[in-house]
Amino acid sequence: MSLKITLRQNNIKSNKSYKKWFAQPVHNEEIHTADIAERIQKNSSFSKGSVVGVIDDFIQEMIISMHDSHTVVIDGLGRFDLTVESEGVDNPQSFRIDRDIKKVRCRFLPAGKRNIDGRVTSKLSENVEVEWLPENK
């Protein structure tokens, strides 16, 4: 298994990297809960339906917890929490949630460790093999 890449040229004239080529990952397909459940079923004593049920319940609990202002930490994967985007106001008393909150987003911070140079290495992307998409060889 490896991450497939191809090259794409930057065609944005206003960008300082105009006409330069950059690696871009190629994603072949999506993997959904049922697909993951089927894979887990093959390596456990649980049925696919049981695994799907647990995953669905887990997601519901994550949503409820984040709506209740909790950060959800999934050990080995990362942290999920909700953030808000809002308009700035001159006076705190004039802030209105219905008018000034523009977006609520889910933020994901992958689990990782900080290296000596200060960079964070994510467990999700450690030791990933990268190779050309077959048609680009």
Salt bridges, closest charged atoms under 4 A:
GLU30 OE1 - HIS32 NE2 3.09
GLU38 OE1 - LYS48 NZ 3.28
ASP68 OD2 - HIS70 NE2 3.47
ASP81 OD2 - ARG107 NH2 2.81
GLU85 OE2 - ARG105 NH1 3.40
ASP98 OD1 - ARG96 NE 3.21
ASP100 OD1 - ARG99 NE 2.90
ASP117 OD2 - ARG119 NE 2.80
GLU126 OE2 - LYS113 NZ 3.96
GLU131 OE2 - LYS4 NZ 3.53
